[in-house]
Each structure stands twice: as C-alpha cells, then as structure tokens.
C-alpha cells in the first residue's frame, strides 16, 4: 500500500495560500486518478483507490499544518504501511519558486508540519516532495509570507511545479523507483 499526503490548512481562507501547496498537489493528483477526496477518517479527508493491484490512499490532514503528524501516524498505523511507501508533499521556503525537490529522507527543516510528522513517526526515513515557494530578496515575517496567497505573476511557476509534483507522485504510486523519479524531476 502507498499513502500520499499533501500538507495544508483546512479552512477556506487558506485555500490559495503558499502553505497549502501540498493540498493543491493532492487535489490535482486525485483529479488525474479520477477519485474524490471525500471520505473522513484518520483526522483527515482521504480517498482510496487501487493502482496496479496496490491500494493507494490520498490524504489531506484536517488537523491544521502544525499537527499534521497526528493524521499521518493514524493512517500509517492503521494500514501498517512501511515508511518508504509514505510520500509527503509540502511547500518549502528553501526551494525556489517553480522547482520541486524530491528526497528519500531528511530533516524537517523549518517546516512545522514536517516536524510534527517526524515527531509522530519517530523517523525521518520517508520520501517527500518539496514544492518551492522561496521568494527573491525576501525580507519579512515567514509565517505571514507562507499564509499569503499565490501571486498572479507567480502562478505559472507554481502550476509548473505542481504539475511536476503530481507526475512524480503518480510515478511513485505506479511503482517507479524513487532514484529514477528523483533523477527525472530534481534539478
């Protein structure tokens, strides 16, 4: 089984925020797969489908960003999914706008949602897709920035990055090796 998690905040007021790029990626992946993320459970909204004989869960934690780990650990524990089959998609201030970075494992960095997931899973050994939202010459409050909406002039760059994230996620749940996916989409 695979679990693909997109991070974000559940209220409508956050819908177009940079901090909700993970939710947006999951919604786009669900659309590509022809499923609806409309089931409630595991402290989130989710969809279940089957791809090449493997169950796949798409999960949007509804705990708010900083408590995302509660939802992730609930689903991972219930389904007994190995961490190498849990893919987390989230916004990252350290990656340039329009780019994605895929990693097999690693620290949570400055991302509070990822910190909470690492704490709840007691591990950093799970793959992730970081969707870049690093502004040029940023000077200001980080929280205020990530809770701001995507600017219209940046939308094409985010659309491109989200498309890459969706295609990389789709390759992952279709059984493609993570090294191959990283070589194709990183850079």
Secondary structure, DSSP 8 states (H G I E B T S, - for coil): -EEEEE----SGGGTTBGGGHHHHHHHHHHHHHT----EEETTEEEEEEEETTEEEEEEEE-S-GGGHHHHHHHHHHHHT--GGGEEEEEEEEEEETT-EEEESS---TT-HHHHHHHHHHT-S-S-EEEEEEE-TT--S-HHHHHTSB--GGGHHHHHHHHHHHHHHHHHHHTT--HHHHHHHH--
